[in-house]
Amino acid sequence: MVDKTLVAGRIAAVRDATARIRSVLPASVETFLEDRTAREITILNLFVAIQTCIDLASHWLADEGWAVPDTFGAMFISLADHGVIERPLASRLASASGLRNLVAHQYGIVDWRRVHEMASKDLRDLEAFCAALASRIP
């Protein structure tokens, strides 16, 4: 059985992080590139939101007694396989987990233009994931 309290708390954390991003994100990528504070607040909160969605996926799978895949992206695909979220959303979230890995492990140079694009458009995917889970809490 899914832990309602844990899920609700994590959903609140994702919503807080996405709200924080929206509060500082300049509309123009050029302004974003020039504003170190906005970049740092954005990347930190994107990391937190994505990591929290990964945690939610992992807990949801485990709480339901389903196998928890070895990779973050596969966790979202598994949730789609079980009918918890739609496959297109799962694919986009699997892709977003790559940014989390880039930031956490410093695998390469952060593409700030891509970060701005994600923060401008892809926050809806994180929120849609949370809404899908919230709608399934008994």
C-alpha positions in Angstrom: 0.0 0.0 0.0 1.3 3.4 -0.9 2.3 5.7 2.0 -0.1 8.6 1.6 1.8 10.9 3.9 5.1 10.3 2.2 3.6 10.9 -1.3 1.8 14.0 -0.2 4.9 15.5 1.4 7.0 14.7 -1.7 4.4 16.2 -4.0 4.4 19.4 -1.9 8.2 19.5 -2.3 8.0 19.2 -6.1 5.4 21.9 -6.2 7.4 24.2 -4.0 10.5 23.7 -6.2 8.7 24.4 -9.4 7.1 27.5 -7.9 10.5 28.7 -6.8 11.8 28.2 -10.3 9.0 30.2 -11.8 9.5 33.0 -9.3 13.1 33.7 -10.5 13.2 32.4 -14.1 13.6 35.3 -16.6 11.6 35.0 -19.8 14.6 35.5 -22.0 17.4 33.0 -22.2 19.9 35.9 -22.6 18.9 37.4 -19.3 19.1 33.9 -17.7 22.6 33.4 -19.0 23.7 36.7 -17.5 22.0 36.1 -14.1 24.1 33.7 -12.0 21.6 33.8 -9.1 18.7 32.8 -11.3 20.7 30.0 -12.9 21.8 28.6 -9.5 18.3 28.8 -8.0 16.9 27.2 -11.1 19.3 24.4 -11.4 19.1 23.6 -7.7 15.3 23.5 -7.7 15.2 21.5 -10.9 17.5 19.0 -9.3 15.4 18.8 -6.2 12.1 18.5 -8.2 13.5 15.8 -10.5 15.2 13.9 -7.6 11.9 14.0 -5.6 10.0 12.7 -8.6 12.5 9.8 -8.9 12.1 9.2 -5.1 8.3 9.1 -5.6 8.6 6.7 -8.5 10.8 4.4 -6.5 8.6 4.4 -3.4 5.5 3.9 -5.5 6.9 0.9 -7.2 8.2 -0.6 -4.0 5.0 0.1 -2.0 2.9 -1.6 -4.7 5.3 -4.6 -4.5 6.5 -4.1 -8.1 10.1 -4.5 -9.1 12.1 -1.3 -8.8 14.4 -1.0 -11.9 18.1 -0.2 -11.6 17.9 3.1 -13.5 15.9 6.2 -12.8 14.5 6.5 -16.3 13.3 2.9 -16.2 11.4 3.6 -13.0 9.1 6.0 -14.9 8.7 3.5 -17.8 7.8 0.9 -15.2 5.1 3.1 -13.8 3.7 3.5 -17.3 3.8 -0.2 -17.8 1.6 -0.5 -14.6 -0.8 2.1 -15.8 0.1 4.7 -13.2 1.2 7.4 -15.7 1.0 7.7 -19.5 3.9 6.4 -21.5 4.7 9.8 -23.2 5.0 11.4 -19.8 7.2 8.5 -18.6 9.5 9.0 -21.5 9.9 12.7 -20.9 10.5 12.1 -17.2 13.1 9.4 -18.1 14.9 12.0 -20.2 14.7 14.6 -17.4 16.4 12.2 -15.1 19.5 12.7 -17.3 19.7 16.3 -16.1 19.6 15.1 -12.5 22.6 12.8 -13.3 24.5 15.6 -15.0 24.1 17.9 -12.1 24.7 15.3 -9.4 27.8 13.8 -10.9 29.1 16.7 -12.9 29.3 14.5 -16.0 29.8 17.5 -18.3 29.2 21.1 -18.8 25.7 22.3 -18.0 24.0 23.6 -21.1 22.3 26.7 -19.6 20.2 27.2 -22.7 18.7 23.7 -22.2 18.2 24.3 -18.5 16.2 27.5 -19.3 14.2 25.5 -21.9 13.4 22.8 -19.4 12.5 25.3 -16.7 10.3 27.2 -19.2 8.4 24.2 -20.5 9.1 20.9 -18.7 8.0 21.9 -15.3 4.5 20.9 -16.4 5.7 17.3 -16.8 6.9 17.2 -13.1 3.6 18.7 -12.1 1.6 16.3 -14.3 3.5 13.4 -12.7 2.6 14.6 -9.2 -1.0 15.1 -10.2 -1.2 11.6 -11.6 0.1 10.2 -8.3 -2.1 12.4 -6.2 -5.2 11.3 -8.1 -4.4 7.6 -7.2 -3.9 8.1 -3.5 -6.8 6.4 -1.8 
